[in-house]
């Protein structure tokens, strides 16, 4: 068994598609994947590895950064048809927001958007819906309930389909790295070693770090659509 914990959106959207090739290369490995938005204790939980952000790099653990987590503002075309689209981050204050409450602290997530010029603006929106599950933010946005701030990982499929539109395309928040965590001792089990090497190699080969980069035209349609709505 290869026991790995990862966020559901990352696992289902970007790791599962790698599984067929990985198992063809290593047919003796049986994946045991835990889809979980919470950081886990690798040692106490008996995990071979974990992929995500927000982990404390405890003694005896190693980490390989895979990409940065960028947060962007998105909304559905139906919602945008009812409002004047925001021109600047400050415009979000007058609009309905789908907000995230931390399941760990119980506090609403606060975001500070930045642009390439180095400007930073703290974002506030009028609460329309509050959730404690990051994966549900896009679903509420698809229903036309308001604007939400989500990771590019979550938004990308919807931006490609045109069911969500990126707003303020020059602005984003950096929420830190997505890393691959594993025991750092020298005698790493072969199953863990080949998994770590494979994931790192595939992220580079497919340029997933670039795909999640909000300074690029995420989804290929977001920038054009957002400007067309102005």
C-alpha positions as semicolon CSV with decimal commas, in nm:
position;residue;x (nm);y (nm);z (nm)
1;X;0,000;0,000;0,000
2;X;0,109;0,356;-0,076
3;X;-0,083;0,576;0,168
4;X;-0,096;0,939;0,055
5;X;-0,306;1,232;0,179
6;X;-0,400;1,518;-0,053
7;X;-0,664;1,786;-0,104
8;X;-0,965;1,656;-0,302
9;X;-0,942;1,919;-0,578
10;X;-0,573;1,843;-0,629
11;X;-0,618;1,468;-0,611
12;X;-0,920;1,428;-0,836
13;X;-0,824;1,698;-1,084
14;X;-0,449;1,656;-1,123
15;X;-0,316;1,342;-0,949
16;X;-0,573;1,082;-1,054
17;X;-0,505;1,148;-1,425
18;X;-0,144;1,041;-1,359
19;X;-0,246;0,714;-1,197
20;X;-0,280;0,499;-1,509
21;X;0,075;0,570;-1,623
22;X;0,214;0,540;-1,269
23;X;0,056;0,197;-1,216
24;X;0,176;0,080;-1,557
25;X;0,530;0,164;-1,447
26;X;0,492;0,025;-1,094
27;X;0,222;-0,246;-1,104
28;X;0,320;-0,381;-0,762
29;X;0,214;-0,060;-0,583
30;X;-0,141;-0,030;-0,451
31;X;-0,239;0,338;-0,394
32;X;-0,432;0,414;-0,075
33;X;-0,523;0,780;-0,116
34;X;-0,690;0,994;0,148
35;X;-0,868;1,299;0,002
36;X;-0,869;1,551;0,285
37;X;-0,852;1,930;0,308
38;X;-0,691;1,916;0,652
39;X;-0,317;1,886;0,716
40;X;-0,233;1,540;0,850
41;X;0,035;1,401;1,078
42;X;0,232;1,174;0,848
43;X;0,391;0,975;1,127
44;X;0,090;0,924;1,353
45;X;-0,142;0,874;1,057
46;X;0,084;0,615;0,898
47;X;0,109;0,807;0,572
48;X;0,389;0,750;0,324
49;X;0,347;1,101;0,181
50;X;0,113;1,399;0,165
51;X;0,054;1,667;-0,097
52;X;-0,084;2,008;-0,012
53;X;-0,015;2,330;0,172
54;X;-0,015;2,443;0,531
55;X;0,187;2,153;0,668
56;X;0,436;2,208;0,948
57;X;0,770;2,069;0,839
58;X;0,827;1,867;1,154
59;X;1,154;1,705;1,241
60;X;1,224;1,406;1,020
61;X;1,015;1,527;0,726
62;X;1,128;1,650;0,385
63;X;0,935;1,858;0,133
64;X;0,954;1,920;-0,242
65;X;0,771;2,229;-0,365
66;X;0,552;2,152;-0,666
67;X;0,377;2,484;-0,735
68;X;0,244;2,801;-0,576
69;X;-0,119;2,834;-0,470
70;X;-0,261;3,147;-0,632
71;X;-0,605;3,280;-0,539
72;X;-0,818;3,462;-0,796
73;X;-1,162;3,625;-0,809
74;X;-1,425;3,446;-1,020
75;X;-1,798;3,464;-1,085
76;X;-2,051;3,312;-1,323
77;X;-2,160;3,489;-1,643
78;X;-2,516;3,498;-1,507
79;X;-2,405;3,688;-1,196
80;X;-2,191;3,927;-1,397
81;X;-2,489;4,006;-1,619
82;X;-2,668;4,149;-1,313
83;X;-2,389;4,376;-1,187
84;X;-2,131;4,628;-1,296
85;X;-1,811;4,418;-1,303
86;X;-1,540;4,538;-1,064
87;X;-1,262;4,747;-1,214
88;X;-1,039;4,751;-0,904
89;X;-1,013;4,531;-0,591
90;X;-1,185;4,803;-0,386
91;X;-1,497;4,756;-0,602
92;X;-1,547;4,411;-0,448
93;X;-1,667;4,574;-0,125
94;X;-2,005;4,654;-0,282
95;X;-2,058;4,305;-0,424
96;X;-2,189;3,976;-0,284
97;X;-1,919;3,734;-0,179
98;X;-1,905;3,358;-0,129
99;X;-1,666;3,338;0,162
100;X;-1,454;3,066;0,319
101;X;-1,442;2,996;0,692
102;X;-1,136;2,809;0,817
103;X;-1,236;2,468;0,957
104;X;-0,931;2,490;1,184
105;X;-0,976;2,836;1,338
106;X;-1,340;2,913;1,263
107;X;-1,237;3,250;1,122
108;X;-1,326;3,389;0,782
109;X;-1,035;3,377;0,542
110;X;-0,898;3,721;0,462
111;X;-0,715;3,779;0,136
112;X;-0,479;4,049;0,019
113;X;-0,459;4,081;-0,357
114;X;-0,142;4,195;-0,529
115;X;-0,039;4,284;-0,881
116;X;0,286;4,282;-1,075
117;X;0,356;4,643;-0,979
118;X;0,376;4,534;-0,616
119;X;0,053;4,704;-0,507
120;X;-0,145;4,522;-0,238
121;X;-0,511;4,561;-0,143
122;X;-0,700;4,382;0,135
123;X;-1,027;4,244;-0,003
124;X;-1,367;4,269;0,163
125;X;-1,702;4,159;0,022
126;X;-2,060;4,153;0,144
127;X;-2,124;3,796;0,271
128;X;-2,383;3,613;0,062
129;X;-2,276;3,261;0,157
130;X;-2,017;3,126;0,401
131;X;-1,867;2,778;0,366
132;X;-1,593;2,579;0,537
133;X;-1,516;2,362;0,234
134;X;-1,289;2,515;-0,033
135;X;-1,420;2,274;-0,293
136;X;-1,774;2,411;-0,258
137;X;-1,686;2,773;-0,337
138;X;-1,688;2,721;-0,713
139;X;-2,017;2,530;-0,695
140;X;-2,187;2,828;-0,530
141;X;-2,030;3,065;-0,781
142;X;-2,162;2,847;-1,065
143;X;-2,511;2,895;-0,916
144;X;-2,471;3,270;-0,961
145;X;-2,470;3,347;-0,589
146;X;-2,182;3,594;-0,607
147;X;-1,809;3,638;-0,641
148;X;-1,563;3,406;-0,472
149;X;-1,188;3,395;-0,422
150;X;-1,058;3,049;-0,506
151;X;-0,737;2,876;-0,602
152;X;-0,650;2,849;-0,967
153;X;-0,654;2,470;-0,916
154;X;-1,026;2,484;-0,838
155;X;-1,118;2,748;-1,094
156;X;-0,922;2,624;-1,395
157;X;-1,170;2,362;-1,531
158;X;-1,459;2,610;-1,507
159;X;-1,259;2,891;-1,667
160;X;-1,174;2,663;-1,958
161;X;-1,541;2,574;-2,003
162;X;-1,650;2,936;-1,973
163;X;-1,887;2,858;-1,685
164;X;-1,684;3,089;-1,460
165;X;-1,509;3,413;-1,552
166;X;-1,198;3,552;-1,392
167;X;-1,233;3,905;-1,256
168;X;-0,954;4,157;-1,198
169;X;-0,712;3,952;-1,412
170;X;-0,410;4,156;-1,302
171;X;-0,472;4,075;-0,934
172;X;-0,420;3,760;-0,725
173;X;-0,323;3,642;-0,378
174;X;-0,033;3,407;-0,309
175;X;-0,141;3,147;-0,051
176;X;0,193;2,968;-0,035
177;X;0,331;2,650;-0,188
178;X;0,184;2,315;-0,276
179;X;0,447;2,070;-0,159
180;X;0,502;1,697;-0,152
181;X;0,588;1,587;0,203
182;X;0,750;1,257;0,299
183;X;0,977;1,109;0,567
184;X;1,323;1,254;0,525
185;X;1,531;0,960;0,645
186;X;1,778;0,807;0,406
187;X;1,619;0,462;0,390
188;X;1,306;0,582;0,217
189;X;1,091;0,285;0,105
190;X;1,115;0,222;-0,268
191;X;0,739;0,275;-0,317
192;X;0,763;0,623;-0,162
193;X;1,081;0,715;-0,345
194;X;0,943;0,628;-0,690
195;X;0,616;0,809;-0,613
196;X;0,795;1,126;-0,506
197;X;1,023;1,121;-0,809
198;X;0,733;1,050;-1,045
199;X;0,508;1,331;-0,917
200;X;0,790;1,587;-0,919
201;X;0,888;1,484;-1,272
202;X;0,528;1,498;-1,403
203;X;0,462;1,839;-1,250
204;X;0,767;1,968;-1,434
205;X;0,692;1,786;-1,761
206;X;0,334;1,913;-1,773
207;X;0,430;2,257;-1,637
208;X;0,154;2,237;-1,378
209;X;0,324;2,509;-1,174
210;X;0,288;2,736;-1,476
211;X;-0,070;2,623;-1,528
212;X;-0,161;2,737;-1,176
213;X;0,025;3,068;-1,209
214;X;-0,225;3,353;-1,185
215;X;0,012;3,594;-1,358
216;X;-0,051;3,399;-1,677
217;X;-0,382;3,385;-1,866
218;X;-0,529;3,114;-1,643
219;X;-0,773;2,895;-1,833
220;X;-0,701;3,074;-2,157
221;X;-1,037;3,255;-2,151
222;X;-1,048;3,435;-1,818
223;X;-0,868;3,756;-1,913
224;X;-1,058;3,806;-2,237
225;X;-1,398;3,732;-2,082
226;X;-1,340;3,953;-1,780
227;X;-1,246;4,250;-1,994
228;X;-1,534;4,192;-2,232
229;X;-1,774;4,232;-1,940
230;X;-1,649;4,580;-1,853
